[in-house]
Amino acid sequence: MSVKQKLFLSNIMMFSVPVLAYAVFSYIADRLSWQYLLDQTFYSFEQFRSVTESVQRVARICTVAALFVTLLLLNTLLSRGILRRIRDSLSQLSEGLRQLRQGNRSFRLQETDNDEFVTVRSDFNSMASQLQQSIERVEQNERNRKELLAGISHDLRSPLTSIRAYAEGLLDGVPRTEEDKMQYLTTIRDKTADLQKLVNKLFLFSRIDMGQNEDHPEKLDVAAELNELCSAIAPEYEDKGLHIVCSSEGEANVMADPDTIHRIVINIVENSCKYKLSEEGNLHIHTVANDKYVSIRFTDDGHGVAPEAIENIFDAFYRADPSRNGKISGSGLGLAIVSRAVRNMNGVIIARNVQPHGLELEIQLPILEASV
């Protein structure tokens, strides 16, 4: 029973019980008074009147006293029941706050009772859930920060070590011929270029991740844009052993920055080129438009990804196969940049393995309404 219902019942009882008690006590007092008078012997009318008045006065005093005691007991019982309800609800809230303070973020209050405190308990549970999610996000961000620092350290150490070793070799006069010196300098130049690419990707990744990348979205025909881009980059990657085929079905426009689309495509193409199954590989880029979104599918015939690792390939510095880390160069930032760029365009990216081998990345971008 809710506090409001108890108060309503208490008000009824505070009116009805005293009236009923007064009637009962008056009846009992009158019966006792008449019984007392009948048991007495009177010798005059004056004596009868005097005794009767005394008996009536005592009866009224007893009735009022009994009524007062009844009211006091009734008020105590009713108040105790209402206060117990309030005290129990406040105790539950206090216990909930104590549990949260001690770190028990999964503690929730029961919401079975339908009373005035059900909203408070519901708000407490909602607050606890939001607090738990917020703390989990902070902890996840801290883990991501540590992993990012570890990844940066790992990817910077190798080229820096090479640059230092070759520079010290030049200073120590290790290369004797001009050809050897040029080889050392070429290696230093290439490693420096790798460092510059890594730093540029880190800068781009951080800006995209914070939503500070300077995009200039415009009405874009994705299929036409991808066909043009594939025609431009296909010869370059053909020389690297990756054969690119581009196709499309339907026409639809999206709001996107052409440079961002180019960056997404290049990062995915680079990833497919690195993880070819052999010296030659294939990548099929297929665009399909429907009523809600444009689907861009990048399907290669490379190594693919282990099922337990496929959901992590968009994490920064994540490599699905640690055994190939030393054999295949790369920062591990390409797909992380792709994922965040797609998310900033209100799209989604899905990774799945294909049979018999290979990886398919599907990007879904919301189409631009015809009235726009």
Protein Blocks (a to p, Z undefined) as FASTA:
>chain_A
ZZklmmmmmmmmmmmmmmmmmmmmmmmmmmmmmmmmmmpccfbfklmmmmmmmmmmmmmm
mmmmmmmmmmmmmmmmmmmmmmmmmmmmmmmmmmmmmmmmnopakbccdfkbccfklmmm
mmmmmmmmmmmmmmmmmmmmmmmmmmmmmmmmmmmmmmmmmmmmmmmmmmnomambfklm
mmmmmmmmmmmmmmmmmmmmmmmmmmmmnopaccddddddfklmmmmmmmmmmmmmmmno
pacddddedjddddddfklmmmmmmmmmmmmmmmpcblbdcddddddddfkbccdddddf
bebpafklmmmmmpghiafblmlmmmpgcehlmmmmmmmmmmmnopacddddddfbdcdd
ddddddddfkZZ
